[in-house]
Amino acid sequence: MATPEIYVHRTLDCGVELAALPLPGRRTAAYEIRVLAGLVHEPAERLGLAGTLEETIDKGTQRFTAQQLTDAFDAIGAQASSRVGRESMVFRCACLPEYVEQALELHAEMLRRPTFPEEFCRVAVDLGKQELTALEDDPGELSRRLIAPHAYGPILGRHEHGTVETLESIRRDDLIEYWRRTFSARRMQIAVGGAVDVDRFAHRVEELFSGFGDGATAPDNDYRLEFSPGVRHQMKELEQQHILICWPGLSMTHPDAPIEQLVLAMLSDGMSSRLFVEVREKQGLVYWVSAWDEHPRQAGMLFMGASTTPARCEQTFRTLLREVDRLGEDVTEEELRRAKTGIIAKSQTHGDITRARVSELSGDLFHYGRPMPVEEKNRRIEAVTINDVRRYLNDNRRDKLCVLTLGTRPLEGAVA
């Protein structure tokens, strides 16, 4: 019988919220530092500021130049990366267990004492502008950028690169002001896992981040989703037509969230899913189709997307919506069991990778405010019945939709 995993969860005196999953048999260790500073904290006239900061915060500190910092991580074989999100910024690291404290020291230096060299700030702005230009050649990503302000509102719907105009207005002083206002130990969550001594790691976090950002002034507001239903078209000369449809879903903490997860799995998880079989294989309407969810901290959004031809756009749109409705009418026990097996199998194989377990633990802290064991999540999945699926689809009607098409032909007669 497998030994139960033991999670550690505590708030340190310095203000950092720490969650740990010791995995003694592993030959790796990993951690994620999440700073509650993201796109929602940008001034409206400086959109793209958070993404620019994420790009430049590792380009020099009081102790290291950009190259010296990179060399220091490489010298211990540490794989460091970062990303910016709507409400937070995440700094990741995976390394051998004997180097985890050295890696943490490097991250502390980077987060506490960045210098934001002027030349790197200019480069980061130019790279952001290039990313925006490149979006024009990626219809899928362009569609997501275009629908986001309507799906989430003007604050949660921001793009990490803002606009060309707001990027061009960003200066080094803006980065420093944003960093001072939002970066602090009390706005940090750290998840760690693998072959680590939790008490020793916690003590080192305490030493490295004590007193960090005590003057940070960013508010801890909940940024509410502002959903704007409607049918919108963006004209673009393409051979294919892209369709995105979204409607509000459930937050990750909602009791029915596992039902929603299974609904999405039955719609779009694998080659036996409804959208793949009905829309692609049987009718040949699309070359790509999918359904997925996204989760700001206090909300959820469900998406369906497809790439088709302009002539088949109307039929594809109707078929996508019909498949969601039909699921509530004829879902089978076999179909539900297949979806459960897929989700649980992924959770188990996902757990074989230390970095993946730590990333999940970080997400648990952010959304649930605590570690949520894999076994608990899987029990919730297993408990879902066909009647639960039908009730969920009946209670959560798709009567208000946000629809975006990208291509040469707008939808006609679509009602959102």
Secondary structure, DSSP 8 states (H G I E B T S, - for coil): -------EEEE-TTS-EEEEEE-TT-S-EEEEEEES--GGGS-GGGTTHHHHHHHHTTSBBSS-BHHHHHHHHHHTT-EEEEEE-SS-EEEEEEE-GGGHHHHHHHHHHHHHSB---HHHHHHHHHHHHHHHHHHTT-HHHHHHHHHHHHHH-TTTT--TT--HHHHHT--HHHHHHHHHHH--GGGEEEEEEES--HHHHHHHHHHHHTTTTTT--------------EEEEEE---SSEEEEEEEE---TTSTTHHHHHHHHHHHHSSTTSHIIIIIIIIT---SEEEEEEE--TT--EEEEEEEE-GGGHHHHHHHHHHHHHHHHHH--HHHHHHHHHHHHHHHHHHTTSHHHHHHHHHHHHHHHSS---HHHHHHHHHT--HHHHHHHHHHS---S-EEEEEES---SS---
